[in-house]
Amino acid sequence: GDALTMDPFPDLYFDYVVADLPLQVEIQEAYRIDERRFPLGIPPSNKGIWLFIQHVIAKMAPRGKAVVTCPQAIWHEESPYSNSVRTWMINNDIIETMVSLPAGLTASGNCICVLNKNKTKQKKNRVQIIRAESLFPNQKRRGIVLTDSVLESLSSTYSSFEDNDFTHWANV
């Protein structure tokens, strides 16, 4: 069913959530009644992906972590609602890492966002930005391959707390 319309697990919270966000979410009247899952209210009809992000965060346990794929463009769009969700996420120190990927690597977008409700001391009030598209210098859109060396580079970069050629730590 539609987990946004009716939460099938209203009293369950998860340590880990992995989601490929839907590109199109039709805003329904039923969403308006659940302020616990949608604390920033209901977005305009064309901003449904923000509704799903709020749902993911609401379903994370107090020490929970989530990984979501989404279009990179949503992090740059200018609208009052988008700005309020991003500001709320930054003020609550939920965004841990943003990984920009080459176009065409994932079905729903070219960005992986790691959300964390319980960041380590080193990651508090910081967001790690990884420009992973630089790991695929000669690959065409349809020929992108996640090799072991690319996965190792991403893993070690994610675990590291230092800037390098394709990662930066932003203070928020």
Secondary structure, DSSP 4 states (H G I P E B T S, - for coil): --TTTS-S-TT--EEEEEEE--S-----GGGGG-TTT-TT-PPPGGGHHHHHHHHHHHTEEEEEEEEEEE-GGGGT---HHHHHHHHHHHHTT-EEEEEE--TTSSSS-SEEEEEESS--GGGTTEEEEEEGGGG-TT--GGG----HHHHHHHHHHHH--S-BTTEEEEE-
